Amino acid sequence: MKQILISLLFAAMAAVPALGQDAPAAISLQEAIKIALSENASVKVADLEIERTGYARKGAYASLFPKIDGTGSYQRTIKKQVMYMDFNFGGTGSEASEGSGGGRDGIEMGRWNTWSTGVSASMPLVNAQLWKSLKISGEDVDMAVEKARSSRIETVTQVKKAYYTVLLAKEAFEVYKSVYENAMDNLSLTEKKYNAQRASELDLTRAKTAVANAIPNVYDSENAVELGLWQLKAVMGVALDSNIDVAGTLSDYASELDRPFPETDDVSGNSTIRQLSIQAAQLADNIKLQQYANIPTLALAFNYSINAMANDYKFSEYRWSPYSYVGLSLSIPIFNGGKRYHDIKQAKVQAAELDIQRANTERQLQISVRSSLATMGTATKSYASAASAVETAEKAYGIARQSYDVGRSTLTDLGDAQLALTQSKLGVCQAIYSFLNAKSDLEGTLGADFQQ
């Protein structure tokens, strides 16, 4: 009887909410997805990556505009430069070199302090490599956007699967709870029969054993619900202590099994395939970028500066001399040891590698799509069979229960009927869950976007 009292206490605790705690807020699948799309960490990081590449693209376009820099410098001469000059007044040889006015010590040049300030500007006029690199920068933004889309699709898929897992755990909990309740009813009935000497001690022992065996399944299924909710909260990006629950049951999604699903293995909408396509475009532009390294470049340059030289620090008496120029700079690549040639070859090899990788990835994704479709088809057939089995098992259990009440069947027969009913109910839940789980994988593989 001690085990029976413990079981009754557990049933009461499971049925009545804890005092002082508010009932959890039940959210729908669509609400869970919306929360995840705004709170999930991977989605936030992907959005920031779009912002970062956008800034990088704007920084690349800045190369088209003039680059203007201000300059300023000060130099203190430690030892002046000495210049020697030859004065020839009709003499020749060493006599002319050492004639009057030439001097053996030379002439010191410059002053002790040199000041200079100014502004310089430069701008590319013809630079094919720069123009192509700007296009590649734009493709970097496209790649970041596609990766953000991939993060959203993956997040939606994870939320769906976590949501369905919680629903399955709750369904299993209800099934095992009903098994426990039936075991308790059977025990009560068997005790009455035993006291009336209409049941043997073996039947009573079996009834108690059935109750004891039902308790661990209830505990395990309840724990599975809690673990599933934690996983769902983690995917949604909310605190694990948030008081939320899922709404509805798996049976609410049973109508999904009657809807036709796409019989296709076209994975052109898959995010991985799209990213590989963007990479292929980048590599094609990179080949042209390396080829454009053989094209001459032309740049415009301008400089304006003022300079002053003095032996003191009386700035008001300085004489500032301006200096300025404007010019064109032409650079013609001629030879650099074959580096440009090998860079082009390297870029072409990378493009060939990507083509092979894309073809292999497409095949793997097509296998994934066909696997999901096969699982959905099997789950649909299993659901129809399990649903029919539930009706038969419920009827058989009712008959077995009535027969046991009047003593026309044994407790073993009743236990077998209970087991068949439990398995059929779990089979229905498992079939719906398998279908929904495979459908989530299929939508993620095909690139179905929740926002769309």
N, C-alpha and C positions, 0 to 999 in steps of 0.2 A: 504493500500500500504506500510505502514511502516514495517509490518511483511514480506512482499515480499522482500523489500530491505535488511532487515536483513538476510533473507534466502539466497539471492543471494550473499551477502558478505561472509556468512559462506561457501557456496559452493566454492567460489573463494579461500578462505583460505585453504580449505581442498584439493583443486586440485593443488595449487602451493606451493612448498617447501619454508620454511622460508628463507629469505635472510641471507647470511653469514653462513649458515649451510651446511655442506657436506652431500651428500646422504648417508644414513646408509648402512653399508656393509651387504649384504644378505648372510647368511650362511646356508648350507644344514644341514639336520638332522645328518648325519654322522660327519660333522665338529663340530656341537654342542656337540655331544657325546664325541668326542676326547678331546675337550677343557675341558669338565666336568671331564673326567677321569684323567686329569692332574692338574686341579685347584680346584675341589670340596673339601671342608674341611673334610668331612667324609672319603673320599678316602685317603687324606694325613694322617689323624690320624690313619687309619687302616694300612697304610704302616709303619708308625712309630711303631705301636704296634708289627708288625712282627719283626722289628729290635730289639725292646726291648726284646721280648721273645727269640730271637736268642742269645742275650747276656746272658739272664738268663740260657739258656741251656748250653752255654759254661761255665758259672759259676758253674753249677751243675757238669759238667764233671771234673772240677778242684778238686773235692773231691776225685777222684781216684789217684791223684798225691800226692807225699809227701808234707806235710806242714812243712815248715822250718821257725823258728822264732829265732831272735837274742835276747838275754837277757842281762841286766846289772843292778846292784843294788849296793847301798851303805847304810850301817847301822852305826849309831852312838850310842854306848852303853851308856845309862844313868846310869844304875846300874848293875854292873857285877853280874853274877850268882855265888853263893857261894856253894862250895861242902864240905861236912864233911866226914872224913874218920876215921875208927877205926884201931888202930895199936895194935896188941896183941903180946906182948913179953913174954908170959908165964903166965901172970896174968889172972884173971877172973873178970867178972862183971864190975862194974863201975871203978874199979882201972885200968883194962886193957883199957877201953874206954878213960880214961883221962890220960893215961900214957904219958910219954915224947914223943914228936913228933906229937901227934894227934892234940893238940891245941883245945881250946874252940871256937875260932873265925872262924874256917874253912878256906878254900882256895878259893880265887877268881879265876874264870875261864874266859878265853878269853881276848881280847884286846878292846881298845876303838873304833877303826875304823875297819870295815869289808867291803872289796871290792870283787865284784864277777861279772864276765862276761862270756858269753858262747853262745852256739847255741844248739837248740833242734829241732828234726824232728820226725814226726809221719806219718804213712801211713796205711790205712786199707788194710788188706789182704783178709779177708772173712767177707763180710757184705751184706747179701741178700737184706736188706731193701734199702741200698744205690743203689744197682744195679737196683732195680725196680723203685726207684724214678727218676733215670736217664731216664728211658723209659717214665715215666709220663711227664718229662720235654720236651721230644721230642714231645709228644702229645699236649703239650701246644703250641708249635710252629705250629703244624698242625691246631690247633683251631684258632690261630691268622691268618693263611693264609686263612682259610675258611671264617672267619669274614671279611677279606679284600675283598674276592670274593663277599661276600654278600653285602658289601658296594658298590662295583662296579655295581652289578646287580641292586640294588635299585636306584643308581644314574642314570643308563641308563634308567630305567623305568620312573623315575621322569622327565628326560630330554625329553623323547618321549612324555609323556602326556602333559608336558608344551608346547612343540613345537606344538603338534596337537591342543592344546587350542588356541594358537595364530593364527594358520591357520583358525580355526573355527570362531574366533572373526573377522578376516579380511574378511572372506566370508560373515559373517552377516553384516559387515559394507558396503560391496559392494552391498548386497541385499537391505539394507535400503537406501543406497545412490541412487540406481536406483528407489526405490519407491518414494523418495523425488523428483528426477528429473522428473519422470512421473507425480507426483502431480503438479509440476511447469508447465509442458507442458499442463496438463489439465486445470489448472487455466488460463493460457494464452489463450487457446482456448475458455474457458467459458467466459472470459472477452470480447473477440471479438464477441461472440454470443450475449452476453448481450448488448453490444453497438449497435449491429445490431437488437436488440429486438427479437432475436431468442432463448434466454434463459432467464429464470426467475431470480429474485433476490435470490430466494432460492437456485438455482443451483450455483450461484456465491458464496453465503455464504458457501455452502457445499464444493466447490472447495478450498476456503480459509482455511476452517477447515481441509481439508485433508492435505494441506501443513503444517499447524501448528502442526498437529498430527505426521507428518513424521519427524519433526526436532528433538524431544527428542530421538527418536530411533536412529538417526544418531549420536547424541552426546553420547548416552549410548554405542553404539557399538564401537565408536572410543575410548572411555575411556576403554572399555574391552580389546581392542588391546594393549593399553599402559600398563594396569595392567598385561596382559599376558606376555608381553615382560619383565617386571620387575621380574615376577616369574621365567621365563626362565633364565634370567641373574643370579638370586640368586642361582638357582640349578646348573648352570654352574660354579659358583664360580668367576664370573667376576664383575666388578664395575657396579652399577645400571645405571651410566651415560654413559656406553659404547654405542657407536653409531652403533648398530647392528640391523639387522632385519632377519626375516626368509625368506627362498627362496621357491618359488613354491606355489601351492594351494592344497586344499584338493582333488580336482579332479585328481591331479597327483597320488594319492594313491588309486584311485577307482579300479585299476586293482588288488589290494590286495584282494578285495572281491571275485574275481573269482578263486583265488588259494585255493586248498584244505588245510584245517588246521587239525592238529592232533586230532583225536578222541580218546584221552587217558586221564586217570587220574592218570598215574604213576608219583609220585612226588619224586622219589628216587634222582633226581638231584636237588631238592630244597635245598637251603643253610641251612635252619632251620633244615631239616631232617639230613643233613650231620653233622651239629654241634651237634645234639643230638646223632648221631652215635659215634662221637669222644668222647663225654661225657660218653657214655656207655662204651667205651673202657677204658677211664680213671678210671671209677668207678670199672670196673673189675680188673684193675691193682691195684687200691687202696685196694680192698679186699685182694689181694695177698700180698700187702705191709703190711697190718695189720697182716696177717698170718705169714709173715716172721719175725715179731717182736719176735716170739718164737724161732727163730734160733740163736744159739750162734754166736758171732762175734769175730774176731781175728784181732789184730792190731800190727804193728811193731813200736817200739819207740827207739829213739837214743838221747843221751844227751852228750854234752862235755862242761865243764866249767873250769875256773881257778879262784882261790880264794886267797885272801891275807888279813892278819890281822896285824894291827900295831897300835901303840899308837901315832904316829906322821903323818906328811904329806910328808915325804921324799920318794917320789914314786920310785926314782932310787935305793933305798935300800930295797924295798919290796921283799919279797920272795913269788913268785906266785906258788901255788900248783894246778896242774891239777886234774880234776875229770871227768870221762866219764863212760858211760854204754850203752849197747844195749840190748833190751829185747823184749819179746812177751807178749801181754796182751790179755787174753781170758776172755770174758764176757759171762756167761751162765744165761739167764733169768729163774728164778724159780717161783717167786710169786710177784705180784704187786697189789693184791687186786681185781683181775678180770678185770683190765682195758683193757688189750689186748683182752680178750674175748668179752667185750662189744663194743670195737672199731670195731671188725670184724662184729658183728651183726648190728651195725649202718651203716657200709658201704654196707651191703647187703640190708638193708631197703632203702637206697638211690638209689641203683640200681633198686629195684622194683618200686620205685616212678618214676624213669626216664622211665622205660618201659611203664608205664601207660600214662605218659605225651607224649611220642613219639607216641603211638597209637592214642591218642586224637588229637594231632597235625596233624598227617597224615590224619585223617578223615576231619578235618577242611580245610586242604589244598585241598583235593579232592573235597569238596564242592565248594571251590573257583575256581578250575579248571573247574568244570561242569558249574558253574555260568558264567564264562567267555565264555565258548564254546556256551552256550545258548544265551548269549547276542550277540555274533558274528553271530550266525545263524539268530537271529531275525533282526539284522542290515542288513544282506545280503538281506533278504526278503523285508525289509522296503526300502532299496535302490532301488531295482528293481521297486517297486510300486511308489516310489517318483519320480524316473527318468521318468517313464511313465506319471505321473501326471504333471511334468514340461512341457513336450511336449504338452499335452492337454491344460494346463493352458495358455501357451504362445499363442497357436492358438486361444483360447477363448478370451484372452485379445486383440489380434489383431482384431478379429471380433468386439468385443465390442467397440474398439476405432474407427474403421471405421464407425460403426453404429452411434456412438455418433457424429462423424464429420458431418454426413448427417442428423442428427436429428431423427434417427429411434430408438434410445435407450436413456435412461436417464443417468445422472451422477451416480446415485445409481447403475445401472447395471455395469457401468465402474468401480466403486469402488469395487463391489463384485468380478469382474474379476481380479482386481489388488490384492485384498486380497488373492484370491485363488492362484495366481501366486507366491506371496510372501511366502505363507505357503508351497507350493510345493518346491520352491528353498531352503528354510530353512530346509525342510524335507530331501532333498538330502544331504545337508551339515551335518545335525545331524546324518544321517544314517552312513555316512563315518566316522565321528568322533567317534561315538559309537563303530563301528567295530575296529578302530585303538586303541581306549582307552582300550577296552576289550582284544585286542591282546597283548598290552603292559603288562597288568596285567597277562595274561596267560604266556607270556614268562618269566616274573619275577617270577611267582610261580613255573614254571617248572625248573627254574634255567638256562635259556638260557644266555650264556655269550657272550657279544658283542665282546670281544677279540677273542673268539673261532670262 
